[in-house]
């Protein structure tokens, strides 16, 4: 990964978090983290 790609990825993530906070009050982040937690538990079951 080049520095340019890393910077753009960082900016997109920050912009996504800002939009989530402005429009939904962190509800989108909560849903994503909940889904990630479920995925981790599901993968741990198969390990």
C-alpha positions, 0 to 999 in steps of 0.5 A: 500500500502506498502512502497516497492510498493510505491517506485516501483510505484514512480520509474516507474512514474519517469522513464516514465517521463524521457523516455517521455522527452528524446524521445518525448519532453513532448508530451506524457505527454501533450496528457495524461493530455489533455485526463485527462482534457476531462475525468474530463469534461465528468464526471462533466457533469454527476454529 
